[in-house]
Amino acid sequence: MTRAFHEAPMPLFDPDEAEEVATALPAGKLPSYIKDHRKRLRERFMAGGAAALPDYEMLELVLFRAIPRRDVKPLARALLDRFRDFNGVLSAPPARLRDVPEVGDAVIAELKIVEAAAHRLARSKVLDKQVISSWAQLLDYCRASMGHRETEQFRVLYLDRRNVLIADEEQARGTVDHVPVYPREVVKRALEVNASALILVHNHPSGDPTPSTADIEMTEKIREAADALGITLHDHLIVGRASELSFRAEGYL
């Protein structure tokens, strides 16, 4: 039997575009000034890449897909005012994004898709690679995945005998200034993945990568537990918003 098509029609807009109902144009056409602006912006991006665009215009490109029939420049600027920069917007928690007027599910989905793509690309450049020879890429990955988080996160990078990254795992999440870490669990997992060395990584949402007394004490406990099992702790990286600190380089290890 054919299905009767008497159900209520699907809405033609989502919450991100609710205000368009009152001013919708025939056949969903864009006003020429918006259409031309989007075309020019895409052309500039294709010609010069991200370096050719400031943060608010990069953000506009992302928002075009979520809000296809409205000027998104005011929303891009509102997001940047709230979250500082492009990376801050992408990594903002969905609950905080919803606090910005005109942000709905479509906008949040697009932002999180771009964030996930960036993390996956950065991760692909370091996983199964020799860490020493790809140190710059490793730092880029740590910045991308942790630098703009609003709460602390603790990750462990597990390396094999050739210092090739074989696993990258989140061990714990915490508050704005604390994350619980259990040295025994870190070393236990190293044995499970047959790792010969470790690199610890965590972020400081304050932006200052200077280690706290608790950071130093926790690192020493993990080093002692790892040493007892013949596992090397290469480094502990603390990631801030604009810089990183290496325990090895600063003499803490």
C-alpha positions as CSV (number, residue, x, y, z in Angstrom):
1,M,0.0,0.0,0.0
2,T,1.2,3.5,-0.7
3,R,1.6,5.7,2.3
4,A,-0.8,8.6,2.7
5,F,1.0,11.9,2.7
6,H,-1.3,13.8,5.1
7,E,1.2,14.3,7.9
8,A,2.2,17.8,8.9
9,P,5.0,19.1,6.6
10,M,8.5,19.4,7.9
11,P,9.5,22.9,8.9
12,L,11.6,24.8,6.4
13,F,13.9,26.4,9.0
14,D,15.5,25.5,12.2
15,P,15.8,27.5,15.5
16,D,18.9,29.1,14.2
17,E,16.9,30.8,11.5
18,A,13.6,31.4,13.3
19,E,13.7,35.2,12.7
20,E,13.7,34.6,8.9
21,V,10.0,33.6,8.9
22,A,8.8,37.1,8.9
23,T,11.1,38.3,6.2
24,A,11.5,35.2,4.0
25,L,12.1,36.0,0.3
26,P,10.3,34.2,-2.6
27,A,11.7,30.7,-3.3
28,G,14.2,31.1,-0.5
29,K,16.4,33.5,-2.5
30,L,19.3,35.2,-0.7
31,P,19.4,39.0,-0.8
32,S,22.0,40.0,-3.4
33,Y,24.3,41.7,-0.9
34,I,24.5,38.5,1.2
35,K,24.9,36.3,-1.8
36,D,27.7,38.5,-3.2
37,H,29.4,38.7,0.2
38,R,29.5,35.0,0.7
39,K,30.8,34.5,-2.8
40,R,33.6,37.0,-2.3
41,L,34.5,35.5,1.1
42,R,34.8,32.0,-0.4
43,E,36.9,33.2,-3.3
44,R,39.3,35.0,-0.9
45,F,39.6,31.9,1.2
46,M,40.3,29.7,-1.9
47,A,42.9,32.1,-3.2
48,G,44.7,32.9,0.0
49,G,43.7,30.2,2.5
50,A,43.0,30.9,6.2
51,A,45.8,33.4,6.4
52,A,43.8,35.7,4.1
53,L,40.9,36.0,6.6
54,P,40.6,37.3,10.1
55,D,38.9,35.1,12.7
56,Y,35.4,36.6,12.3
57,E,35.4,35.9,8.5
58,M,36.7,32.3,9.1
59,L,33.8,31.9,11.5
60,E,31.4,33.3,8.9
61,L,32.4,30.5,6.5
62,V,31.6,27.9,9.1
63,L,28.2,29.6,9.9
64,F,27.2,29.8,6.3
65,R,26.2,26.1,6.3
66,A,24.2,26.3,9.5
67,I,22.4,29.5,8.6
68,P,22.1,29.6,4.8
69,R,19.7,32.5,4.4
70,R,20.8,35.2,6.8
71,D,23.7,37.6,7.4
72,V,25.9,35.7,9.9
73,K,28.5,38.5,10.5
74,P,26.8,39.8,13.7
75,L,26.7,36.3,15.1
76,A,30.3,35.6,14.3
77,R,31.4,38.8,16.1
78,A,29.1,37.9,19.1
79,L,30.7,34.5,19.4
80,L,34.2,36.0,19.2
81,D,33.3,38.6,21.8
82,R,32.2,35.8,24.2
83,F,35.0,33.2,23.5
84,R,38.0,35.4,22.5
85,D,39.1,33.8,19.2
86,F,38.3,31.2,16.5
87,N,39.7,28.3,18.5
88,G,37.9,29.4,21.6
89,V,34.6,29.4,19.7
90,L,35.2,25.9,18.3
91,S,36.1,24.4,21.6
92,A,33.4,26.1,23.7
93,P,31.0,23.6,25.5
94,P,27.6,23.4,23.8
95,A,25.9,24.6,26.9
96,R,27.9,27.9,26.8
97,L,27.4,28.3,23.1
98,R,23.6,28.1,23.7
99,D,23.9,31.2,25.9
100,V,24.7,33.3,22.9
101,P,21.5,34.6,21.2
102,E,20.7,33.0,17.9
103,V,22.8,29.9,18.5
104,G,20.8,26.7,18.0
105,D,21.5,23.1,17.2
106,A,22.6,23.7,13.6
107,V,25.2,26.2,14.6
108,I,26.5,24.0,17.4
109,A,26.7,21.0,15.1
110,E,28.7,22.8,12.5
111,L,31.2,24.2,15.1
112,K,31.7,20.8,16.6
113,I,32.1,19.1,13.2
114,V,34.9,21.6,12.4
115,E,36.5,21.1,15.9
116,A,36.4,17.3,15.5
117,A,37.9,17.5,12.0
118,A,40.7,19.7,13.3
119,H,41.5,17.3,16.1
120,R,41.4,14.3,13.8
121,L,43.8,15.9,11.3
122,A,46.2,17.0,14.0
123,R,46.1,13.5,15.6
124,S,46.8,11.8,12.2
125,K,50.1,13.7,12.0
126,V,51.5,12.3,15.2
127,L,49.9,8.9,15.7
128,D,52.3,6.1,14.6
129,K,55.0,8.7,14.1
130,Q,58.4,8.9,15.8
131,V,57.7,11.6,18.5
132,I,61.2,13.2,18.5
133,S,61.1,13.8,14.7
134,S,57.5,15.1,14.9
135,W,57.7,17.2,18.1
136,A,56.3,20.4,16.4
137,Q,53.3,18.4,15.2
138,L,52.8,16.9,18.6
139,L,52.7,20.4,20.2
140,D,50.2,21.5,17.5
141,Y,48.1,18.5,18.4
142,C,48.2,19.2,22.1
143,R,47.3,22.9,21.5
144,A,44.4,22.0,19.2
145,S,42.9,19.3,21.5
146,M,43.5,21.0,24.9
147,G,44.6,24.6,24.7
148,H,41.2,26.2,24.8
149,R,39.3,23.9,27.1
150,E,37.6,25.5,30.1
151,T,38.3,22.6,32.5
152,E,41.5,20.7,33.1
153,Q,42.1,17.5,31.1
154,F,44.9,15.0,31.7
155,R,46.1,12.8,28.8
156,V,48.9,10.2,28.4
157,L,50.8,9.6,25.2
158,Y,52.1,6.0,25.2
159,L,55.3,5.3,23.1
160,D,56.9,2.1,22.0
161,R,60.7,1.3,22.1
162,R,61.3,3.4,19.1
163,N,59.5,6.4,20.6
164,V,56.6,6.0,18.2
165,L,53.3,7.1,19.5
166,I,51.1,4.1,19.8
167,A,48.2,5.4,21.9
168,D,46.9,8.8,23.1
169,E,44.3,8.4,25.9
170,E,42.4,10.8,28.1
171,Q,42.9,9.7,31.7
172,A,40.8,12.2,33.6
173,R,38.8,15.4,33.5
174,G,38.5,17.9,36.3
175,T,37.5,21.4,37.2
176,V,38.9,24.8,36.1
177,D,42.0,24.3,38.3
178,H,42.2,20.6,39.3
179,V,42.1,17.2,37.7
180,P,42.4,13.9,39.6
181,V,45.3,11.7,38.4
182,Y,46.1,8.2,39.7
183,P,49.7,7.1,39.0
184,R,48.9,3.4,39.4
185,E,46.3,3.6,36.6
186,V,48.7,5.5,34.3
187,V,51.3,2.8,34.7
188,K,48.8,-0.1,34.5
189,R,47.6,1.2,31.2
190,A,51.2,1.5,29.9
191,L,51.6,-2.2,30.6
192,E,48.4,-3.1,28.9
193,V,49.4,-1.3,25.6
194,N,53.0,-2.5,25.9
195,A,54.4,1.0,26.1
196,S,58.1,1.6,26.9
197,A,57.7,5.3,27.5
198,L,55.2,8.0,28.4
199,I,54.6,11.7,27.8
200,L,52.1,13.3,30.2
201,V,50.0,16.2,28.9
202,H,47.5,18.4,30.7
203,N,46.1,21.9,30.2
204,H,45.7,25.0,32.4
205,P,42.5,26.8,31.6
206,S,43.9,29.9,33.2
207,G,46.2,30.1,30.3
208,D,49.4,30.1,32.5
209,P,51.3,26.9,31.9
210,T,53.4,27.3,35.1
211,P,53.2,24.0,37.1
212,S,51.6,24.0,40.5
213,T,53.1,22.1,43.5
214,A,50.5,19.5,42.9
215,D,51.5,19.1,39.3
216,I,55.2,18.6,40.3
217,E,54.3,16.1,43.0
218,M,52.0,14.1,40.8
219,T,54.6,14.0,38.0
220,E,57.2,12.7,40.4
221,K,54.9,9.9,41.7
222,I,54.2,8.8,38.1
223,R,58.0,8.9,37.3
224,E,58.7,6.7,40.3
225,A,56.0,4.2,39.5
226,A,57.1,4.0,35.8
227,D,60.8,3.6,36.8
228,A,60.0,0.7,39.0
229,L,58.6,-1.1,35.9
230,G,61.3,0.0,33.4
231,I,59.0,2.6,31.7
232,T,60.5,5.9,30.9
233,L,58.7,9.2,31.5
234,H,60.0,11.4,28.7
235,D,58.2,14.6,29.6
236,H,55.2,16.3,31.1
237,L,53.7,19.1,28.9
238,I,51.4,21.8,30.4
239,V,49.4,23.5,27.7
240,G,48.1,27.1,28.1
241,R,46.2,29.2,25.7
242,A,49.2,30.7,24.0
243,S,52.2,28.7,25.2
244,E,53.3,25.3,26.6
245,L,55.8,24.3,29.3
246,S,58.0,21.2,29.2
247,F,59.0,19.7,32.5
248,R,62.1,18.3,30.8
249,A,63.2,21.6,29.3
250,E,62.5,23.5,32.6
251,G,64.5,21.0,34.7
252,Y,61.6,19.4,36.6
253,L,62.5,16.0,35.2
